């Protein structure tokens, strides 16, 4: 089923406002199988020359394609709603819905990532495709540094160094490498003990280079020693208060 974009329903003085976007719905054999499907489709599109990077002011950006890969999730099935309009000049037309008969898709089977796809993503987009089958991950190993400035929720503009020094396990933050203001990213630690940046909407993990990871390890050791010294001082003060009382 094809539905024109929500903004495409808005008329200004009876004339449509330019909007070429649309959304598609299709039936799948298992709703849970959608997880990762958009990501694999984005990789295949990029490998076929239909991908690009949405660059920021520093010339870095997230991998994107001719479709929005972030909408391949079950909850987005109710995303398309009637827009609110204000003013006498704006009106709404009926939604443009086109239905095409077809069968049921099997998302886990229709898109297979090949070694050639992985090579193209690495060479052309600086993206490492990790994992196999339906569960793949997009990893950028070149953008993130210890001095990368990131807007973290409740902490302002900080660096990865600041995050390490905090001793916290996770900070919500902006996506950083694409235009977004929805706090759709996170600074956190991976299983390897290293900090990384996750862009949930862009479906990409940004990791430190090996050289930066060595420095991050040193900073973590210093932070742990400082935290241990602080805890020891607090415990000593508490013991003194107990002795006095």
C-alpha positions as CSV (number, residue, x, y, z in Angstrom):
1,X,0.0,0.0,0.0
2,X,1.3,3.4,-1.0
3,X,0.3,6.5,1.0
4,X,1.5,10.0,0.1
5,X,3.3,11.9,2.8
6,X,1.2,13.6,5.5
7,X,2.5,17.0,4.5
8,X,1.3,16.3,1.0
9,X,-2.3,16.5,2.1
10,X,-1.9,20.2,3.0
11,X,-3.3,22.8,0.6
12,X,-2.4,26.4,0.5
13,X,-5.1,28.5,-1.0
14,X,-6.5,25.3,-2.5
15,X,-3.2,24.4,-4.2
16,X,-1.0,21.5,-3.0
17,X,2.3,22.3,-1.3
18,X,5.1,20.6,-3.0
19,X,5.8,17.2,-1.3
20,X,7.2,14.2,-3.2
21,X,7.5,11.9,-0.2
22,X,5.4,8.8,0.4
23,X,5.2,5.8,2.6
24,X,4.8,2.1,1.7
25,X,3.3,-0.7,3.8
26,X,3.7,-4.4,2.9
27,X,2.7,-7.6,4.6
28,X,5.4,-9.8,6.2
29,X,5.2,-13.3,7.5
30,X,6.5,-12.3,10.9
31,X,6.4,-8.8,12.3
32,X,9.6,-9.4,14.4
33,X,11.4,-10.2,11.2
34,X,11.4,-6.5,10.3
35,X,14.1,-5.9,12.8
36,X,17.3,-5.3,10.8
37,X,15.5,-5.5,7.4
38,X,15.8,-1.7,6.8
39,X,19.5,-1.8,7.8
40,X,20.2,-4.6,5.3
41,X,18.2,-2.9,2.6
42,X,20.2,0.3,3.2
43,X,23.5,-1.6,2.9
44,X,22.4,-3.2,-0.4
45,X,21.2,0.1,-1.7
46,X,24.5,1.8,-0.8
47,X,26.5,-1.0,-2.4
48,X,24.5,-0.6,-5.6
49,X,25.3,3.1,-5.7
50,X,22.0,4.3,-4.2
51,X,23.5,5.5,-0.9
52,X,25.0,8.7,0.3
53,X,26.2,10.3,3.5
54,X,24.2,13.1,5.1
55,X,27.1,15.3,5.9
56,X,27.4,17.7,8.8
57,X,29.3,21.0,8.9
58,X,32.6,19.1,9.4
59,X,32.1,16.9,6.4
60,X,31.2,13.8,8.3
61,X,27.8,12.1,8.3
62,X,25.6,9.0,8.6
63,X,25.0,6.6,5.8
64,X,21.6,7.2,4.2
65,X,19.7,6.1,1.1
66,X,16.8,7.0,-1.2
67,X,14.4,5.8,1.4
68,X,14.3,6.4,5.2
69,X,15.7,3.2,6.8
70,X,14.6,4.3,10.3
71,X,10.9,3.5,9.7
72,X,11.3,-0.3,9.4
73,X,9.9,-1.0,12.8
74,X,6.6,-2.3,14.0
75,X,5.5,0.8,15.9
76,X,5.8,3.0,12.8
77,X,2.7,1.3,11.3
78,X,0.6,3.9,13.1
79,X,2.9,6.8,12.4
80,X,0.9,8.3,9.5
81,X,-1.8,10.6,11.0
82,X,-3.9,13.6,10.2
83,X,-1.7,16.8,10.4
84,X,-2.8,19.8,12.5
85,X,-3.3,22.9,10.4
86,X,-3.8,26.5,11.5
87,X,-5.0,29.6,9.6
88,X,-7.6,30.3,7.0
89,X,-5.4,29.7,4.0
90,X,-4.6,26.1,4.8
91,X,-6.9,23.2,4.2
92,X,-6.6,19.4,4.0
93,X,-7.4,17.1,1.1
94,X,-8.3,13.4,1.4
95,X,-5.3,11.0,1.8
96,X,-3.9,9.6,-1.4
97,X,-3.9,5.8,-0.9
98,X,-3.0,3.3,-3.6
99,X,-3.3,-0.5,-3.0
100,X,-1.5,-3.1,-5.0
101,X,-2.4,-6.8,-4.6
102,X,0.5,-9.0,-3.7
103,X,1.8,-11.8,-1.5
104,X,3.5,-12.0,1.8
105,X,7.2,-11.0,2.1
106,X,9.8,-12.9,4.1
107,X,12.2,-10.2,5.3
108,X,14.8,-12.5,6.6
109,X,15.2,-14.1,3.2
110,X,15.0,-11.3,0.6
111,X,18.2,-9.4,1.4
112,X,21.5,-11.2,1.8
113,X,24.7,-9.2,2.4
114,X,27.7,-10.4,0.3
115,X,31.4,-9.9,0.8
116,X,31.4,-7.5,-2.1
117,X,28.7,-5.4,-0.4
118,X,30.9,-5.2,2.7
119,X,33.9,-4.1,0.7
120,X,32.0,-1.3,-1.1
121,X,30.6,0.0,2.2
122,X,34.1,0.0,3.7
123,X,35.8,1.6,0.7
124,X,33.2,4.2,-0.2
125,X,31.4,5.0,3.1
126,X,33.9,4.2,5.8
127,X,31.4,1.7,7.2
128,X,32.3,-1.7,8.5
129,X,29.4,-4.2,8.2
130,X,29.6,-6.7,11.1
131,X,27.5,-9.8,11.7
132,X,25.6,-12.2,9.5
133,X,22.1,-13.2,8.5
134,X,19.3,-11.0,9.7
135,X,21.4,-9.4,12.5
136,X,24.0,-7.0,11.1
137,X,25.6,-3.9,12.5
138,X,27.1,-0.8,10.9
139,X,30.3,0.4,12.5
140,X,32.3,3.6,11.8
141,X,35.9,3.4,13.0
142,X,37.1,6.8,11.7
143,X,35.0,9.6,13.0
144,X,34.9,9.4,16.8
145,X,37.8,10.7,18.8
146,X,38.3,11.4,22.5
147,X,37.9,15.1,21.7
148,X,34.7,14.8,19.6
149,X,32.2,17.4,20.9
150,X,28.8,15.8,21.6
151,X,25.7,17.4,23.1
152,X,24.7,15.2,26.0
153,X,21.3,15.4,27.7
154,X,21.7,17.2,31.0
155,X,25.4,17.8,30.5
156,X,25.7,20.2,27.7
157,X,28.4,20.0,25.0
158,X,31.0,17.5,26.2
159,X,33.8,15.3,24.8
160,X,34.3,11.6,25.2
161,X,37.1,12.4,27.6
162,X,34.5,14.1,29.8
163,X,32.3,11.1,29.7
164,X,35.1,8.8,30.8
165,X,36.0,11.1,33.6
166,X,32.4,11.1,34.9
167,X,32.5,7.4,35.7
168,X,28.9,7.1,34.4
169,X,27.9,4.1,32.3
170,X,25.7,5.8,29.8
171,X,24.7,9.3,28.7
172,X,21.8,10.1,26.3
173,X,22.9,12.4,23.6
174,X,22.2,13.8,20.1
175,X,23.0,11.7,17.1
176,X,26.0,14.0,16.4
177,X,26.8,12.9,12.8
178,X,23.4,13.8,11.4
179,X,20.9,16.7,11.8
180,X,18.7,15.6,14.7
181,X,17.4,17.2,17.9
182,X,15.5,14.2,19.4
183,X,18.3,12.8,21.7
184,X,18.4,9.7,19.5
185,X,21.9,8.7,20.5
186,X,23.9,7.4,23.4
187,X,27.4,7.5,24.8
188,X,28.0,4.2,26.5
189,X,30.5,1.3,27.0
190,X,30.7,-1.8,24.9
191,X,31.5,-5.3,25.9
192,X,35.2,-4.5,25.2
193,X,35.1,-1.8,27.9
194,X,35.5,1.0,25.4
195,X,33.2,4.0,25.1
196,X,31.4,4.4,21.8
197,X,28.6,6.5,20.3
198,X,25.4,4.9,19.1
199,X,23.1,6.7,16.6
200,X,19.8,4.8,16.9
201,X,18.1,6.5,14.0
202,X,21.1,6.2,11.8
203,X,21.6,2.6,13.0
204,X,25.4,3.2,13.3
205,X,27.9,2.6,16.0
206,X,30.9,5.0,16.1
207,X,34.0,3.6,17.8
208,X,37.4,4.9,18.7
209,X,40.5,3.9,16.6
210,X,42.9,1.5,18.2
211,X,45.3,4.4,19.1
212,X,42.5,6.3,20.7
213,X,41.3,3.2,22.6
214,X,44.8,2.9,24.2
215,X,44.5,6.5,25.5
216,X,40.9,5.8,26.6
217,X,42.1,2.8,28.6
218,X,44.7,5.0,30.3
219,X,42.0,7.7,31.1
220,X,39.7,5.0,32.5
221,X,42.5,3.8,34.8
222,X,43.1,7.3,36.1
223,X,39.4,7.9,36.6
224,X,39.0,4.6,38.5
225,X,42.0,5.5,40.8
226,X,40.5,9.0,41.5
227,X,37.1,7.5,42.2
228,X,38.7,4.9,44.5
229,X,40.6,7.6,46.4
230,X,37.5,9.7,46.7
231,X,35.5,6.7,48.1
232,X,38.3,6.0,50.6
233,X,38.3,9.6,51.8
234,X,34.6,9.5,52.2
235,X,34.7,6.3,54.2
236,X,37.5,7.7,56.4
237,X,35.5,10.8,57.2
238,X,32.5,8.5,58.0
239,X,34.6,6.4,60.3
240,X,35.8,9.4,62.1
241,X,32.3,10.6,62.7
242,X,31.4,7.2,64.1
243,X,34.3,7.4,66.5
244,X,33.4,10.8,67.7
245,X,29.8,9.9,68.3
